[in-house]
Amino acid sequence: VDNMSAKLPIGVNVYSYAWNKKAQMVNVTPSMSEEERAYNIAQNEKIFEIKAKYMQIISYLCSASDTMTPNEVFEYIRAIFRDKNMSRRVVMRFSAVFSNCGFMSLPLQQAILGDEGVFYGTVFVAVFNIIVWSYGLVDMSGDRSNFNLKNIILNPGIIGAVAAASLFFLQIHLPYILLTPIQYIAGLNTPVPMLVIGFYLTRFKFKESLRDLGIYAVSAVRLLIIPLASLFIMKLLGVDGNIVTSCTIAASDPVAATTTMFAAKFDRDVDLSVGLVSSTTLLSIITMPIIIALAQTI
């Protein structure tokens, strides 16, 4: 490893041997040359400046309540998620965890990254389907007996992802008579999701949603905290390139439309689920471009 190989997620280059991971700063010791000490001091100043800006942003987001610290804001969000109404609590928890990574992500991944982005997105959707039909199903229903391994394995999303991965890695080319109709179906990937999302928006009760603190809390977690945390972890692990952008697109999506389907099936708070899907979809018009641009620049 060379001396300048360590690049922090915030874009600051440091000497690998001098980086103090625990203290999150560059070590400056007497044994270093004058040039190294000057460089490390300058990098520390950059790191402290960036940290200060982050705290300013957090403080600004907390300024609506004037007296609330960032820790108090997180505790406040936790309190909202612990709603005494079990039906609301389950819907909010499900909404925060599961994004609309199929309907919203794939068209964007295709437009921004092409076929490579769709490939990564398909893998993300496959993992999504495994978790939603295991943890998500049990959590929303409240009954472990609903867990069915057969439903997970034979899920259309899983079967499609395995088939696509097999064709990709084995370099199998489908005959024209099969490829053409598949391409036509793929062309519906953007308009069909827009129709589904439009259907939920028509049921959106705007005035009631403005008074629901749960919607604000879930929107903050789903559209900001989770995608930014995912991006930070990927950068911390050294993941780079289109896979970061593709996963960030999927992580920054609004609440999954599956939330309303499950809420209706298991007699949960359907109105809240519709409000969450609709409000986060509208807010994502602002948040997604910013987070995706951030993923492509750092």
N, C-alpha and C positions, 0 to 999 in steps of 0.2 A: 504494500500500500504506500503510495507516495505521500509526500508531506501535505499536498493540497487536495487530497481526495475526498475529504469530508465536506459535503454541502448540506447545510441545514435546510429543513422544510421551508423556512422563511426566506431562503435565498442567500444566506450569508455563508461565504467560504471560510473555513478555519483549518488550521493544522490538525491532522488526525490525532497526533500524539499529545496535543495540548488541550483537547476538548474534554471538559469535565461534565460528563453526562448527568451526574447527580445534582450538581450545582447549576447546570444549564448555563455555563459560561466558559470562557477560555482561560486556562491557567496562565499566569504570568510569573515566572520564576527568575531568580538571579542568574541561573545557569544559562539562560537564553541569551542569544546575541542581542545587541541593541536594536537591530532591524526587526528581529522576531518579536521582541517585547513591544516595540512601537506598533507593529502590525496587529498583535493580539489585543493590545489596549484599544486600538481603533475598532476592531471587530466587536469587542465587548460593548463599546459605546453604541454601535449599531444595534446590537441585540437588546440592550437596555432601552434604546429609543423605540424599537419595535414593540417591546413589552409594554412600554408606557402608552403607546398608541392603542394597543389592544385594551388596556385598562380604561382608556378614555372612551373607547367605543362601548365597552360594557357599562361604564358609568353613565354614558349618554342614554343607553337603552333603559337604564334604571331610573333616569331622571324624572320620568313621569310620576314616580311616587316620592321623589325628593329624598326621603329618609331611608329608603331601602338599599342595602348593600347587595353586591352580586350573590353572596351566599344566601341572603334572605330571599332573593328572587327565585333561586333554585328551590329553596325550601317551600316557597309559596306555590311553585309549579307542582312539587311533590304532593302538597296538601290537596290541590285541585284534582290530581290523579287518584287520590284516595277518597273519592266521592262516596258518601254513605249509600247512595243508590247503586247497587251492584250492576244493574243494567247499564247505567251510564259509565261506570268505572271500566267495565269490560270493553265497551265500545271505544272509549278513549285510549285504553292501553293497546288494543288491536290497531287502532288508527295510527298511533305513534310509531308502531313497529313496522307495519306493512305499507310500502309505497306502491304507486300505480306504475310499476316497472314494466308492465307489458304494453298497456294502451298508450302511455305517454313516452316511455323511454325509446322503444324501438324506432318509431318514426324520426325522433331527434338524432338517435345514434346513426341511422341511415343517412340523414341529411348532413350531419357534421363529420362523421368518420367513415362513411361508406360501409361496405360489406364487413370489414374488420370490426367496426363498432357493433354491428348487428350480431356478429358471432359472439363477442364478449357479452353483449346484452342477453343473448339466448342462454348462455351459461348462468347469468344472474337470475333470469326468470326460472330456470330449472331449480336452482337452489331455493328461490322464493316459493315455488310450488311445493317442494318437500317440506319446508317449514310451515307454510300456511295450512297444509293438509295434515299436519301433525300437531305442533304447538298451537297454531292459530285455531284449529278446529276444536281442540280440547279446551282452550282458554275461552273461546266464545260460547261454547255449549255448556261448559262447566261439568262435563261428563267424560271421564277417561275412556269409557266404553266406545265412544265415537271414533277413537283412534283406530284406523284400519290400514295396515301395511299394504294391502292389495290396492287400495285407492291411491296411495302414494306412488307405487311402482307403475300402475297402469294409467296414471294421470296423463291426459293428452299432451300437456306441456312437457312432462318428463320424456315421454316417448318421442315427441318431436325434437327435443334437444339432443337425445341420444342418437337419433337417426341423422340429424344434421352434423353432429360431431363425427359420426362414423364416415359419412360421405366426405367430410372435409379432410380428415386425417388419412383416409385410404385413397384419396384423390379419385373417387368414383364419379364419372360424368353420366348424368341421366340422359336417356334418349329424348329427342325433341318432343315426342308425343306426350311424355310425362313432364318435361321441363316447362313447356309453354303454359299449361294450365296452372302449374305451381307459381309461375311468375305472375300470372294474372291475379291469383289469390293474394300473393305478396303485395300486389299493387293496392289492395284494399287495406293494407296495414295502417294507413293514415286516416282515410275517411271514416272507416267503421268505428275506431275509437272516438273520433270527434262526435259522431252521432250518439254514442253511449254517454259521453261526458255531457253533451248538450241535453240529453234526457234528464240527467240528474240536476243540471242547472235549472231546468224548468220547475223543479220541485223545491228549489232553494228558498227558504223563508228568511229573507235578508234582515228584517227588523228584529226578529226573535234571536237570530244568530249574533247580532251586535250586543245583546245583553247577556250572552252565555260566556262566562269566563273560561269554561272548559275548552271552547273552540279556540280561544286565544292561546291557551297553554299548549294544546296539541299542535296548533299551527307553528308555534315557535320551535317545538321539539322536532316535528316532522320536516319543516322546510329550512331550518337553520342549524339547530344543534347537531342532529344526526349527520347531515351531509358534510358539515364542516369538520366534525369529529372523524368521519370516515376518510375525508381527504387528508387530514393531518396524520392519521395512522398509516395510510398508504405511503405518504411521503416519508414518514419516519422509518418505515420498513424498506425504503429504497425502491418502491414500485414507481415506474415512470412510463411515459409514452401514452398511447391511445387507450390502454387498459385503465389508466387513472381517470381519464376523461369519461370513458364509457361507464365505469362504475359510479362516478360522481353524478352523472346524469340520472342513473337509476336510483341512487340514494337521495337525490334532491327532489324527486317527484312528489306530487301531492298524495293524499290518502288514497289507498287502493279502493277501486269500485267494489271489490270483494267484500269490503266492510259492510255495505248496505245489504248485500245478498245474504251474508251470514247473519246480520242483525235481524232481518226479516224471517229467516229460517228458524232461528233459535229464540225468537220473541224477546229481542233486546230493544234498546231505544233506537228505533228506525229513524225518527226525525233528527236525532242528534247525528246519526251516521250520515244522513243526507246533507246536513249542514256542514259537517267536517269535510266530506268529499267535495262539495261545491265551493266552500270558502277557501280551502287550500288550493283548489284548482285555479281559482281567480288570483290568489296571492302568488302562486307559483309563476305567474306571468312576469312578476317583478323579481322574485328571488332566484329562479333557475338561471336566467342569463348571467346574473352576477356571480353565482357560485360556479357555473361552468366556465366562465371567463377566468375566474380565479384558478381553477384547476388547470387551465391551458397555459397560464402565465408563470406559475411558481414551479 
